[in-house]
Amino acid sequence: FKASPTPEPIQPVKQPKRFLDTFSGIGGIHLAMTKTGAVCAGSVELCPEARKTYAANFPGDYVICDDIRKATAAMFGKVHIVCGGFPCQSFSQAGDGTGFNDKKKGALFFEVARLIGDLAPESFILENVKALGNHDHGRTLDTILDTLTNLGYAVQTCVLNSGEFGLAQNRRRLFMVGIHDSVLANRTTPFEFPKGTDASVVVADILGHAPAIDRCKQPMERKKADPKARSKRIEVVDLVDGRNCQGY
């Protein structure tokens, strides 16, 4: 008689991580998360046109909520990761600096924190403008970190620039990654932020063919001839209404 072969141990099937996409816009974070194999548990977005675009970009049977103030944990089921770039206008250098006093924007951070507390996900990824770190002499960020830490998370922060990650845009943003205590041996987070490795992409690499539309008809102040060579900095060619600021 031959001994029966020892059966191979049955490997548990790994279930994909489910993420909640708050302040989802048209789906930038959704795109990144699904590339890692995660699946969407729901999205929250106030703007109806953005919601329509999001649904067209990412058809699925996940829940779409139109206001984070109305969102509850029961809507989304099990969530492993909460993501979101909460409104930045109240913290931005180009904004009014009202911070948490702006109930429709800055104060919505606490709505994200409420959902994180109710859902108790394994981790979260939050994003905002770099200026959040210095707003109100650092007290705003202290409040945010204290709030998230008190929910049971070890939180790591870092400013990342999209221009160093293969995108044709310098966009520095403060990222906050939290890992729940239940998946940590101690209060130190094992998360290590990536370092950018590709700053070579420029606008010319991503532009399509010139659109068949007229030039801007607003008064423009010519500053220099159209640049013909690549540049490592922003080249100001014209100024609309002579202004060099956000919105122009």
GROMACS elastic network, one bead per residue, 0.5 to 0.9 nm:
[ bonds ]
;  ai    aj funct       b0    kb
    2     5     6  0.86888   500
    3     6     6  0.87078   500
    4     7     6  0.85524   500
    5     8     6  0.89253   500
    6     9     6  0.88655   500
    7    10     6  0.86057   500
    8    11     6  0.87627   500
   10    13     6  0.89748   500
   11    14     6  0.87878   500
   14    17     6  0.89968   500
   15    18     6  0.89141   500
   16    37     6  0.64551   500
   16    38     6  0.54072   500
   16    39     6  0.65567   500
   17    37     6  0.74667   500
   17    39     6  0.62621   500
   17    40     6  0.85835   500
   17    79     6  0.76145   500
   17    80     6  0.57817   500
   17    81     6  0.73610   500
   18    38     6  0.56870   500
   18    40     6  0.56243   500
   18    41     6  0.55006   500
   18    42     6  0.88427   500
   18    78     6  0.71412   500
   18    79     6  0.51436   500
   18    80     6  0.52844   500
   18    81     6  0.64445   500
   18    82     6  0.87426   500
   19    30     6  0.85657   500
   19    33     6  0.77524   500
   19    38     6  0.67499   500
   19    39     6  0.62628   500
   19    40     6  0.51603   500
   19    41     6  0.54750   500
   19    42     6  0.73210   500
   19    43     6  0.88815   500
   19    78     6  0.88679   500
   19    79     6  0.56340   500
   19    80     6  0.58642   500
   19    82     6  0.56169   500
   19    83     6  0.69673   500
   19   121     6  0.89059   500
   19   124     6  0.89234   500
   20    30     6  0.89996   500
   20    39     6  0.89629   500
   20    40     6  0.62416   500
   20    41     6  0.53535   500
   20    42     6  0.51246   500
   20    43     6  0.59245   500
   20    44     6  0.80990   500
   20    76     6  0.76559   500
   20    79     6  0.64926   500
   20    80     6  0.81125   500
   20    81     6  0.63859   500
   20    83     6  0.60016   500
   20    84     6  0.82920   500
   21    24     6  0.53741   500
   21    27     6  0.83261   500
   21    29     6  0.72147   500
   21    30     6  0.67841   500
   21    40     6  0.73293   500
   21    41     6  0.78597   500
   21    42     6  0.61625   500
   21    44     6  0.62989   500
   21    45     6  0.86724   500
   21    81     6  0.87750   500
   21    82     6  0.64912   500
   21    83     6  0.51390   500
   21    84     6  0.59854   500
   22    25     6  0.84988   500
   22    42     6  0.82116   500
   22    43     6  0.55877   500
   22    45     6  0.66590   500
   22    68     6  0.74465   500
   22    82     6  0.74353   500
   22    83     6  0.59565   500
   22    85     6  0.73109   500
   22    86     6  0.77141   500
   22   112     6  0.76579   500
   23    43     6  0.75354   500
   23    44     6  0.55120   500
   23    46     6  0.74453   500
   23    67     6  0.88901   500
   23    68     6  0.79048   500
   23    83     6  0.85046   500
   23    84     6  0.56552   500
   23    85     6  0.61150   500
   23    86     6  0.61423   500
   23    87     6  0.78157   500
   24    27     6  0.56334   500
   24    28     6  0.75009   500
   24    29     6  0.71564   500
   24    30     6  0.76505   500
   24    43     6  0.60858   500
   24    44     6  0.59568   500
   24    45     6  0.54944   500
   24    46     6  0.88887   500
   24    50     6  0.82597   500
   24    51     6  0.81849   500
   24    54     6  0.79707   500
   24    83     6  0.85277   500
   24    84     6  0.67764   500
   24    85     6  0.77686   500
   25    28     6  0.74043   500
   25    29     6  0.88363   500
   25    44     6  0.84941   500
   25    45     6  0.62104   500
   25    46     6  0.84637   500
   25    47     6  0.76856   500
   25    50     6  0.54068   500
   25    51     6  0.69945   500
   25    53     6  0.84955   500
   25    54     6  0.70448   500
   26    29     6  0.88682   500
   26    30     6  0.86128   500
   26    45     6  0.88549   500
   26    49     6  0.87493   500
   26    50     6  0.51863   500
   26    51     6  0.67319   500
   26    52     6  0.82303   500
   26    53     6  0.57084   500
   26    55     6  0.82566   500
   26    57     6  0.76519   500
   27    31     6  0.61153   500
   27    32     6  0.87114   500
   27    50     6  0.86642   500
   27    53     6  0.83883   500
   27    54     6  0.56541   500
   27    55     6  0.88950   500
   27    57     6  0.75351   500
   27    58     6  0.79095   500
   28    31     6  0.53016   500
   28    32     6  0.65605   500
   28    33     6  0.88352   500
   29    32     6  0.50729   500
   29    33     6  0.60613   500
   29    34     6  0.85580   500
   29    83     6  0.74793   500
   29    84     6  0.77955   500
   29    85     6  0.89719   500
   30    33     6  0.51904   500
   30    34     6  0.60968   500
   30    35     6  0.85408   500
   30    39     6  0.86069   500
   30    40     6  0.73247   500
   30    43     6  0.89092   500
   30    58     6  0.82751   500
   30    83     6  0.89587   500
   31    34     6  0.54765   500
   31    35     6  0.63413   500
   31    58     6  0.85965   500
   32    35     6  0.52679   500
   32    36     6  0.69128   500
   33    36     6  0.53375   500
   33    37     6  0.68632   500
   33    38     6  0.56250   500
   33    39     6  0.75085   500
   33    40     6  0.83447   500
   34    39     6  0.59625   500
   34    40     6  0.77270   500
   35    38     6  0.73167   500
   40    43     6  0.75923   500
   40    60     6  0.84475   500
   40    62     6  0.64273   500
   40    63     6  0.88155   500
   40    79     6  0.89711   500
   41    61     6  0.87450   500
   41    62     6  0.54537   500
   41    63     6  0.68285   500
   41    76     6  0.56968   500
   41    77     6  0.73113   500
   41    78     6  0.77652   500
   41    79     6  0.66640   500
   42    61     6  0.87135   500
   42    64     6  0.56613   500
   42    65     6  0.76627   500
   42    75     6  0.81806   500
   42    76     6  0.59906   500
   43    51     6  0.87377   500
   43    54     6  0.89746   500
   43    62     6  0.76047   500
   43    63     6  0.64277   500
   43    65     6  0.62235   500
   43    66     6  0.85001   500
   44    51     6  0.84081   500
   44    63     6  0.84724   500
   44    64     6  0.58790   500
   44    66     6  0.57110   500
   44    67     6  0.62944   500
   44    68     6  0.60316   500
   44    71     6  0.76365   500
   45    48     6  0.76773   500
   45    50     6  0.72938   500
   45    51     6  0.62299   500
   45    64     6  0.77086   500
   45    65     6  0.64855   500
   45    66     6  0.51032   500
   45    67     6  0.61529   500
   45    68     6  0.73234   500
   46    50     6  0.80019   500
   46    51     6  0.76107   500
   46    65     6  0.79862   500
   46    67     6  0.52202   500
   46    68     6  0.77376   500
   47    50     6  0.53068   500
   47    51     6  0.62815   500
   47    52     6  0.87853   500
   47    66     6  0.74989   500
   47    67     6  0.89535   500
   48    51     6  0.50241   500
   48    52     6  0.62106   500
   48    53     6  0.86991   500
   48    66     6  0.76698   500
   49    52     6  0.50867   500
   49    53     6  0.62811   500
   49    54     6  0.85711   500
   50    53     6  0.50800   500
   50    54     6  0.59806   500
   50    55     6  0.85673   500
   51    55     6  0.61514   500
   51    56     6  0.85772   500
   51    64     6  0.78829   500
   51    65     6  0.89726   500
   51    66     6  0.79330   500
   52    55     6  0.52963   500
   52    56     6  0.62936   500
   52    57     6  0.86901   500
   53    56     6  0.50358   500
   53    57     6  0.60552   500
   53    58     6  0.85334   500
   54    57     6  0.50680   500
   54    58     6  0.60130   500
   54    59     6  0.80865   500
   55    58     6  0.51895   500
   55    59     6  0.52816   500
   55    60     6  0.76561   500
   55    64     6  0.85963   500
   56    59     6  0.58550   500
   59    62     6  0.86073   500
   60    63     6  0.88046   500
   62    76     6  0.79543   500
   63    75     6  0.70760   500
   63    76     6  0.66800   500
   65    68     6  0.71617   500
   65    70     6  0.77669   500
   65    71     6  0.64933   500
   65    75     6  0.87518   500
   66    69     6  0.89547   500
   66    70     6  0.79094   500
   66    71     6  0.82134   500
   67    70     6  0.54730   500
   67    71     6  0.65225   500
   68    72     6  0.82907   500
   68   108     6  0.78464   500
   68   111     6  0.65556   500
   68   112     6  0.75621   500
   68   115     6  0.88594   500
   69    72     6  0.83845   500
   69   108     6  0.78926   500
   69   111     6  0.62855   500
   69   112     6  0.89490   500
   71    74     6  0.85599   500
   71    75     6  0.71513   500
   71   111     6  0.86991   500
   71   115     6  0.78259   500
   72    75     6  0.56911   500
   72    76     6  0.77423   500
   72   114     6  0.89243   500
   72   115     6  0.67980   500
   72   118     6  0.80612   500
   72   119     6  0.88218   500
   73    76     6  0.58672   500
   73    77     6  0.68874   500
   73    78     6  0.85989   500
   73    79     6  0.87957   500
   73   115     6  0.62801   500
   73   116     6  0.86300   500
   73   118     6  0.60022   500
   73   119     6  0.56155   500
   74    77     6  0.58727   500
   74    78     6  0.88310   500
   74   119     6  0.85311   500
   76    79     6  0.70520   500
   76   119     6  0.89122   500
   77   119     6  0.84590   500
   78   119     6  0.74832   500
   78   121     6  0.81285   500
   79    82     6  0.71331   500
   79   119     6  0.66224   500
   79   120     6  0.79986   500
   79   121     6  0.56974   500
   79   122     6  0.81597   500
   80   119     6  0.84449   500
   80   120     6  0.80599   500
   80   122     6  0.51613   500
   80   123     6  0.65505   500
   80   124     6  0.82335   500
   81   116     6  0.89859   500
   81   121     6  0.54617   500
   81   122     6  0.61331   500
   81   123     6  0.50019   500
   81   124     6  0.50648   500
   81   125     6  0.74256   500
   82   112     6  0.85476   500
   82   115     6  0.84536   500
   82   116     6  0.68659   500
   82   119     6  0.86967   500
   82   121     6  0.67498   500
   82   122     6  0.86605   500
   82   123     6  0.67296   500
   82   125     6  0.63429   500
   82   126     6  0.80235   500
   83   123     6  0.89048   500
   83   124     6  0.56935   500
   83   126     6  0.57144   500
   83   127     6  0.83101   500
   84   112     6  0.80054   500
   84   124     6  0.83934   500
   84   125     6  0.65815   500
   84   126     6  0.50104   500
   84   127     6  0.63261   500
   84   128     6  0.88077   500
   85    88     6  0.78858   500
   85   125     6  0.84979   500
   85   126     6  0.55955   500
   85   128     6  0.56087   500
   85   129     6  0.89673   500
   85   175     6  0.89112   500
   86   105     6  0.78435   500
   86   106     6  0.77287   500
   86   108     6  0.68663   500
   86   109     6  0.60495   500
   86   112     6  0.78444   500
   86   126     6  0.74300   500
   86   127     6  0.68774   500
   86   128     6  0.65380   500
   87    90     6  0.74075   500
   87    91     6  0.84951   500
   87   104     6  0.87559   500
   87   105     6  0.52935   500
   87   106     6  0.60549   500
   87   107     6  0.87282   500
   87   108     6  0.72758   500
   87   109     6  0.78289   500
   87   128     6  0.74080   500
   88    91     6  0.54229   500
   88    92     6  0.58300   500
   88    95     6  0.82426   500
   88    99     6  0.88135   500
   88   105     6  0.73412   500
   88   106     6  0.67849   500
   88   128     6  0.58665   500
   88   129     6  0.61063   500
   88   132     6  0.79660   500
   89    92     6  0.51967   500
   89    93     6  0.82965   500
   89    94     6  0.74218   500
   89    95     6  0.50241   500
   89    96     6  0.72448   500
   89    97     6  0.77334   500
   89    98     6  0.86784   500
   89    99     6  0.83465   500
   89   105     6  0.70954   500
   89   106     6  0.73193   500
   89   129     6  0.86944   500
   90    93     6  0.86769   500
   90    94     6  0.89161   500
   90    95     6  0.57057   500
   90    96     6  0.59241   500
   90    98     6  0.51394   500
   90   100     6  0.74419   500
   90   101     6  0.84296   500
   90   102     6  0.67482   500
   90   105     6  0.65924   500
   90   106     6  0.52748   500
   90   107     6  0.88555   500
   90   132     6  0.89604   500
   91    94     6  0.84505   500
   91    95     6  0.66003   500
   91    96     6  0.76178   500
   91    97     6  0.53454   500
   91    98     6  0.70895   500
   91    99     6  0.54654   500
   91   100     6  0.87018   500
   91   106     6  0.71907   500
   91   128     6  0.85473   500
   91   129     6  0.72830   500
   91   130     6  0.89046   500
   91   131     6  0.63606   500
   91   132     6  0.53343   500
   91   133     6  0.88819   500
   91   134     6  0.88134   500
   91   135     6  0.61584   500
   91   136     6  0.89082   500
   91   140     6  0.88516   500
   92    96     6  0.76273   500
   92    97     6  0.68056   500
   92   128     6  0.88026   500
   92   129     6  0.62027   500
   92   130     6  0.78517   500
   92   131     6  0.56382   500
   92   132     6  0.68074   500
   92   135     6  0.82528   500
   93    96     6  0.77467   500
   93    97     6  0.73413   500
   93   129     6  0.87838   500
   93   131     6  0.63468   500
   93   132     6  0.89028   500
   93   135     6  0.88880   500
   94    97     6  0.84161   500
   94   245     6  0.86416   500
   94   246     6  0.73183   500
   95    98     6  0.81531   500
   96    99     6  0.82875   500
   97   135     6  0.75699   500
   97   136     6  0.83346   500
   98   101     6  0.55301   500
   98   102     6  0.58300   500
   98   106     6  0.75739   500
   99   102     6  0.60501   500
   99   103     6  0.89879   500
   99   105     6  0.81969   500
   99   106     6  0.51052   500
   99   107     6  0.71769   500
   99   132     6  0.89517   500
   99   135     6  0.76836   500
   99   136     6  0.81309   500
   99   140     6  0.75058   500
  100   103     6  0.67818   500
  100   105     6  0.77816   500
  100   108     6  0.79763   500
  100   109     6  0.81766   500
  100   110     6  0.89552   500
  100   140     6  0.79983   500
  101   104     6  0.88727   500
  101   105     6  0.86741   500
  101   106     6  0.68709   500
  101   107     6  0.64680   500
  102   105     6  0.55055   500
  102   106     6  0.52557   500
  102   107     6  0.58663   500
  102   108     6  0.85660   500
  103   106     6  0.63951   500
  103   108     6  0.68237   500
  104   107     6  0.66325   500
  104   108     6  0.66221   500
  105   108     6  0.55269   500
  105   109     6  0.80587   500
  106   109     6  0.63107   500
  106   110     6  0.87095   500
  107   110     6  0.59655   500
  107   111     6  0.76768   500
  108   111     6  0.50677   500
  108   112     6  0.67505   500
  108   113     6  0.87819   500
  109   112     6  0.52307   500
  109   113     6  0.63380   500
  109   114     6  0.86878   500
  109   144     6  0.80040   500
  110   114     6  0.60263   500
  110   115     6  0.86508   500
  110   144     6  0.84784   500
  110   147     6  0.84584   500
  111   115     6  0.63735   500
  111   116     6  0.86440   500
  112   115     6  0.51802   500
  112   116     6  0.61919   500
  112   117     6  0.85969   500
  113   117     6  0.60771   500
  113   118     6  0.86006   500
  113   144     6  0.87926   500
  113   147     6  0.73809   500
  113   148     6  0.67925   500
  113   151     6  0.82399   500
  114   117     6  0.51045   500
  114   118     6  0.62080   500
  114   119     6  0.85605   500
  115   118     6  0.50548   500
  115   119     6  0.58611   500
  115   120     6  0.80793   500
  116   119     6  0.52363   500
  116   120     6  0.55356   500
  116   121     6  0.65779   500
  116   123     6  0.89105   500
  116   124     6  0.78586   500
  116   148     6  0.84759   500
  116   151     6  0.78993   500
  117   120     6  0.53096   500
  117   121     6  0.82200   500
  117   148     6  0.85252   500
  117   151     6  0.59043   500
  117   152     6  0.85787   500
  118   121     6  0.86608   500
  120   123     6  0.82527   500
  120   151     6  0.82518   500
  120   152     6  0.86567   500
  120   180     6  0.77975   500
  121   124     6  0.71026   500
  121   179     6  0.85945   500
  121   180     6  0.72540   500
  122   153     6  0.88937   500
  122   178     6  0.83233   500
  122   179     6  0.60619   500
  122   180     6  0.52447   500
  122   181     6  0.84431   500
  122   182     6  0.77151   500
  122   183     6  0.69631   500
  123   153     6  0.79078   500
  123   177     6  0.71314   500
  123   178     6  0.52527   500
  123   180     6  0.58645   500
  124   176     6  0.78677   500
  124   177     6  0.56578   500
  124   178     6  0.52109   500
  124   179     6  0.69414   500
  124   180     6  0.87027   500
  125   175     6  0.70228   500
  125   176     6  0.57542   500
  125   178     6  0.67255   500
  126   174     6  0.83454   500
  126   175     6  0.57514   500
  126   176     6  0.50405   500
  126   177     6  0.65093   500
  126   178     6  0.85653   500
  127   173     6  0.66278   500
  127   174     6  0.56552   500
  127   176     6  0.62280   500
  127   177     6  0.88591   500
  128   131     6  0.83102   500
  128   132     6  0.68098   500
  128   173     6  0.57269   500
  128   174     6  0.53181   500
  128   175     6  0.66728   500
  128   176     6  0.86505   500
  129   132     6  0.56841   500
  129   133     6  0.81934   500
  129   159     6  0.88297   500
  129   171     6  0.89129   500
  129   172     6  0.70711   500
  129   174     6  0.56606   500
  129   175     6  0.86637   500
  130   133     6  0.60903   500
  130   134     6  0.80623   500
  130   159     6  0.65357   500
  130   160     6  0.88471   500
  130   172     6  0.61808   500
  130   175     6  0.86722   500
  131   134     6  0.54568   500
  131   135     6  0.61467   500
  131   173     6  0.85480   500
  131   174     6  0.81507   500
  132   135     6  0.50887   500
  132   136     6  0.86977   500
  132   138     6  0.78491   500
  132   140     6  0.72422   500
  132   141     6  0.65225   500
  132   174     6  0.74805   500
  133   136     6  0.88689   500
  133   137     6  0.82551   500
  133   138     6  0.57823   500
  133   139     6  0.85749   500
  133   140     6  0.75503   500
  133   141     6  0.56358   500
  133   142     6  0.86808   500
  133   174     6  0.75745   500
  134   137     6  0.52172   500
  134   139     6  0.78633   500
  134   140     6  0.78467   500
  134   141     6  0.75731   500
  135   138     6  0.54020   500
  135   139     6  0.69453   500
  135   140     6  0.59206   500
  135   141     6  0.73532   500
  136   139     6  0.55050   500
  136   140     6  0.60149   500
  136   141     6  0.86615   500
  137   140     6  0.76789   500
  137   141     6  0.89818   500
  138   141     6  0.55417   500
  138   142     6  0.63112   500
  138   143     6  0.88459   500
  139   143     6  0.62109   500
  139   144     6  0.87075   500
  140   143     6  0.51908   500
  140   144     6  0.63917   500
  140   145     6  0.87763   500
  141   145     6  0.60989   500
  141   146     6  0.84258   500
  142   145     6  0.51891   500
  142   146     6  0.59731   500
  142   147     6  0.84544   500
  143   146     6  0.51151   500
  143   147     6  0.60345   500
  143   148     6  0.86443   500
  144   147     6  0.51567   500
  144   148     6  0.62806   500
  144   149     6  0.85464   500
  145   148     6  0.51979   500
  145   149     6  0.59137   500
  145   150     6  0.84217   500
  145   155     6  0.71166   500
  145   176     6  0.89044   500
  146   149     6  0.50950   500
  146   150     6  0.60060   500
  146   151     6  0.86826   500
  147   150     6  0.53006   500
  147   151     6  0.66127   500
  148   151     6  0.51726   500
  148   152     6  0.70171   500
  148   153     6  0.61252   500
  148   154     6  0.80659   500
  148   155     6  0.74410   500
  148   178     6  0.78392   500
  149   152     6  0.53536   500
  149   154     6  0.60477   500
  149   155     6  0.68222   500
  149   178     6  0.84204   500
  150   153     6  0.71412   500
  151   180     6  0.84509   500
  152   179     6  0.84069   500
  152   180     6  0.58077   500
  152   181     6  0.57076   500
  152   182     6  0.83036   500
  153   178     6  0.54592   500
  153   179     6  0.52620   500
  153   181     6  0.56640   500
  153   182     6  0.88214   500
  153   187     6  0.80297   500
  153   189     6  0.86822   500
  154   177     6  0.82420   500
  154   178     6  0.53874   500
  154   179     6  0.53915   500
  154   180     6  0.64587   500
  154   181     6  0.68743   500
  154   184     6  0.85977   500
  154   186     6  0.89012   500
  154   187     6  0.58156   500
  154   188     6  0.63192   500
  154   189     6  0.56317   500
  155   176     6  0.65502   500
  155   177     6  0.55936   500
  155   179     6  0.66122   500
  155   180     6  0.88706   500
  155   188     6  0.84904   500
  155   189     6  0.69411   500
  156   175     6  0.81797   500
  156   176     6  0.56758   500
  156   177     6  0.53048   500
  156   178     6  0.63622   500
  156   179     6  0.86740   500
  156   189     6  0.71249   500
  156   191     6  0.74387   500
  156   192     6  0.83885   500
  156   193     6  0.86159   500
  157   174     6  0.68853   500
  157   175     6  0.55556   500
  157   177     6  0.64877   500
  157   178     6  0.88420   500
  157   193     6  0.85274   500
  158   173     6  0.82308   500
  158   174     6  0.56751   500
  158   175     6  0.53963   500
  158   176     6  0.67976   500
  158   177     6  0.87774   500
  158   193     6  0.71719   500
  159   172     6  0.63359   500
  159   173     6  0.53508   500
  159   175     6  0.60871   500
  159   176     6  0.89720   500
  160   163     6  0.88544   500
  160   164     6  0.80896   500
  160   165     6  0.89217   500
  160   171     6  0.79909   500
  160   172     6  0.54961   500
  160   173     6  0.55512   500
  160   174     6  0.65141   500
  160   175     6  0.72096   500
  160   193     6  0.87470   500
  160   194     6  0.87411   500
  160   195     6  0.82664   500
  160   196     6  0.80305   500
  161   164     6  0.57039   500
  161   165     6  0.73140   500
  161   169     6  0.84622   500
  161   170     6  0.60564   500
  161   171     6  0.52373   500
  161   173     6  0.64391   500
  161   196     6  0.78205   500
  162   165     6  0.51975   500
  162   166     6  0.71203   500
  162   167     6  0.58274   500
  162   168     6  0.79057   500
  162   169     6  0.63661   500
  162   170     6  0.58549   500
  162   171     6  0.53438   500
  162   172     6  0.66053   500
  162   173     6  0.81955   500
  162   196     6  0.81352   500
  162   199     6  0.87063   500
  163   166     6  0.61196   500
  163   167     6  0.50454   500
  163   168     6  0.58308   500
  163   169     6  0.50296   500
  163   171     6  0.65830   500
  163   172     6  0.82973   500
  163   196     6  0.82470   500
  163   198     6  0.76981   500
  163   199     6  0.56190   500
  163   200     6  0.82914   500
  163   201     6  0.76811   500
  163   202     6  0.87575   500
  164   167     6  0.71070   500
  164   168     6  0.89007   500
  164   169     6  0.88218   500
  164   170     6  0.78871   500
  164   195     6  0.81697   500
  164   197     6  0.60963   500
  164   198     6  0.51579   500
  164   200     6  0.79708   500
  164   201     6  0.87713   500
  165   168     6  0.89793   500
  165   195     6  0.83066   500
  165   196     6  0.50050   500
  165   197     6  0.61560   500
  165   198     6  0.51731   500
  165   199     6  0.64011   500
  165   201     6  0.88908   500
  166   169     6  0.88368   500
  166   196     6  0.82131   500
  166   197     6  0.78276   500
  166   199     6  0.58705   500
  166   200     6  0.68802   500
  166   201     6  0.57234   500
  166   202     6  0.88682   500
  167   170     6  0.79576   500
  167   198     6  0.82636   500
  167   199     6  0.75715   500
  167   200     6  0.84566   500
  167   201     6  0.59407   500
  167   202     6  0.75138   500
  167   203     6  0.86505   500
  167   206     6  0.89179   500
  168   199     6  0.82238   500
  168   200     6  0.82472   500
  168   201     6  0.52217   500
  168   203     6  0.52377   500
  168   204     6  0.85404   500
  168   205     6  0.78706   500
  168   206     6  0.74703   500
  169   201     6  0.85401   500
  169   202     6  0.76389   500
  169   203     6  0.76976   500
  177   191     6  0.76692   500
  177   193     6  0.89433   500
  178   189     6  0.76993   500
  178   191     6  0.84982   500
  179   182     6  0.84273   500
  179   183     6  0.71418   500
  179   184     6  0.73098   500
  179   189     6  0.63290   500
  179   190     6  0.82679   500
  179   191     6  0.79573   500
  180   183     6  0.57873   500
  180   184     6  0.67497   500
  180   189     6  0.87957   500
  181   185     6  0.74701   500
  181   186     6  0.70771   500
  181   187     6  0.68170   500
  181   189     6  0.88774   500
  182   185     6  0.78934   500
  183   186     6  0.88957   500
  184   187     6  0.68850   500
  184   188     6  0.74953   500
  184   189     6  0.70453   500
  184   190     6  0.80118   500
  185   188     6  0.80084   500
  186   189     6  0.78759   500
  188   191     6  0.88622   500
  189   192     6  0.83064   500
  196   199     6  0.75633   500
  198   201     6  0.73847   500
  199   202     6  0.83369   500
  201   204     6  0.82469   500
  201   205     6  0.63728   500
  201   206     6  0.82159   500
  202   205     6  0.55421   500
  202   206     6  0.73435   500
  202   230     6  0.80559   500
  202   231     6  0.85881   500
  202   232     6  0.86705   500
  203   206     6  0.55371   500
  203   207     6  0.62964   500
  204   207     6  0.55065   500
  204   208     6  0.86182   500
  204   230     6  0.86644   500
  205   208     6  0.87150   500
  207   210     6  0.80488   500
  208   211     6  0.82057   500
  210   213     6  0.84704   500
  211   214     6  0.86793   500
  214   217     6  0.79630   500
  215   218     6  0.89287   500
  216   219     6  0.82003   500
  216   220     6  0.82247   500
  216   240     6  0.84820   500
  217   220     6  0.80157   500
  218   240     6  0.63191   500
  218   241     6  0.68768   500
  219   239     6  0.83353   500
  219   240     6  0.58946   500
  219   241     6  0.53835   500
  219   242     6  0.79541   500
  220   238     6  0.59555   500
  220   239     6  0.53381   500
  220   241     6  0.57582   500
  220   242     6  0.66372   500
  221   237     6  0.85349   500
  221   238     6  0.53417   500
  221   239     6  0.50581   500
  221   240     6  0.65048   500
  221   241     6  0.70049   500
  221   242     6  0.57276   500
  221   243     6  0.89794   500
  222   225     6  0.79021   500
  222   236     6  0.88965   500
  222   237     6  0.62293   500
  222   239     6  0.66902   500
  222   242     6  0.89684   500
  223   236     6  0.66804   500
  223   237     6  0.51188   500
  223   238     6  0.53924   500
  223   239     6  0.73869   500
  224   227     6  0.80400   500
  224   235     6  0.87905   500
  224   236     6  0.73948   500
  224   237     6  0.51390   500
  224   238     6  0.73307   500
  225   228     6  0.88329   500
  225   237     6  0.65453   500
  226   235     6  0.89566   500
  226   237     6  0.63114   500
  227   230     6  0.77773   500
  227   231     6  0.83997   500
  227   235     6  0.76793   500
  227   237     6  0.79463   500
  231   234     6  0.73374   500
  231   235     6  0.74771   500
  232   235     6  0.88856   500
  236   239     6  0.73421   500
  236   244     6  0.88275   500
  238   242     6  0.81096   500
  239   243     6  0.57813   500
  239   244     6  0.64260   500
  239   248     6  0.77780   500
  240   243     6  0.59043   500
  240   244     6  0.78078   500
  240   248     6  0.63831   500
  241   244     6  0.87692   500
  241   248     6  0.84648   500
  243   248     6  0.68106   500
  244   247     6  0.87253   500
  244   248     6  0.64515   500
  245   248     6  0.57860   500
